[in-house]
Amino acid sequence: QVQLMESGGGVVQPGGSLRLSCAVPRDKYTVTVMGWYRQAPGEQRVLVATATDGGLKQYGASTKGRCTISRNNGANVAYLKMDSLKREDTAVYYCKVNLRWGKVDREYWGQGTQVTVSS
């Protein structure tokens, strides 16, 4: 089992910013994709942003233009910067990674971190 290390989150005022980070232990695999999904109470988990080890990035519709994902491939760490936060950004944010051992691909989820946007 691969343990993801998530940090960041908390309570932020509307219009504010935050940064989340997610780290994967270094081992004999390639971290092909790192990213975040979020889930608000009573709703489905949706894409926030992902980034491949080749530099391709994808953003969810609700956060596009307000967030930036970046990666330090050498350290197996990804960062999510979110700006202009809205109350509807309140959710649990989950880090997800895809790891590759040779021809075997597996995905792992973090335990999630709460982000609350409130004044």
Order of alpha helices (4+ residues) and beta strands (2+ residues): beta-beta-beta-beta-beta-beta-beta-beta-beta-beta-beta
